[in-house]
Amino acid sequence: MSTKTRWHDLIATHNERKAARAHVRELQDALAVYTSPVEIEDLLASVEGQDSDDADLVRDILTHNLSSTHSNRAHLRAPIAA
């Protein structure tokens, strides 16, 4: 394998990873507007049973958003120490 071929493969791999990261960021931004647990659960239900990379990614993002919502609201339910 020539140096030129290796270089071309390296650039192609870099561009694919860059595009994948951009796709994830776009989905994260699009799904960030859903903040309530009810909204997030509804969206999770809508992708239930779908088998694709995008559906898996949406589930991962929504699950992360849901856990962030719960942890951000945990201080609101915590008892006040005397």
N, C-alpha and C positions, 0 to 999 in steps of 0.2 A: 504494500500500500504506500503510495507516494505521500509526501508531505502535503501537497496540494489537496489530495483527497481527504487526508486526516483533518486538515484545516477546514475544508468544506463541511465535513461531518460535524465537527465541533461547533461551527457557526450555526448549522441547521438545528442541532440539539439545543443550543442556547436560545435560538428563536422560538422553538417549540415550547420550551420551559417558560419563556417570557410571555408567550401568548396564553399559556395555561394559567399563569399567575394573574394576568389581566382578566381572564374569564372569571376566576374565583373572586377577584375584587369587584367586578361588575355584579355578580350574583350577591355578594355580601352587601353591597350598596343598595341593590334593589330590595333585598329582604330586610334591611335595617329599619324600614319604615313600620314593620310589624313589631310592635313592642309589647302588646298585652299577651299574657299567657293564652287567652282564648283565641286570639288571632293566630298565634303560632301553632297551637294545637290543631286548629282548622286547616292550616296549610300543611301540617304534617299528615293529617288525615287524607288530604287531597293527593299526596304523592305515595301514600301507602300502597304497596303491591306493585309499584313500578320498578322495573329492573333496568336501570341505565346508569351510566356514570354521572350524568347530570342530576338524576333523582337522588343518588347517593350523596352527591355534593350538597344539594338543597337540604336533605335531611341533616347532614352534618352541621351546616350553617344554622339551620333553625334550632337544632338541639343546643348548639352553643349559645344562640340568642336566648333561648328559654332558660338555660342555666345561669346566664348573666343576669337575666331579669330577676330570677329568684334570689341570687346572691345580692343584687343591688337593693332588693326590697327587704332583705333579712333584717337590716338594722331598724326598719320601721316596726317590725313585730317584736323586737327584742325588749325584754322588760327593763325598766329603768332601775339601775342599781341605787340602793339607798345610801 
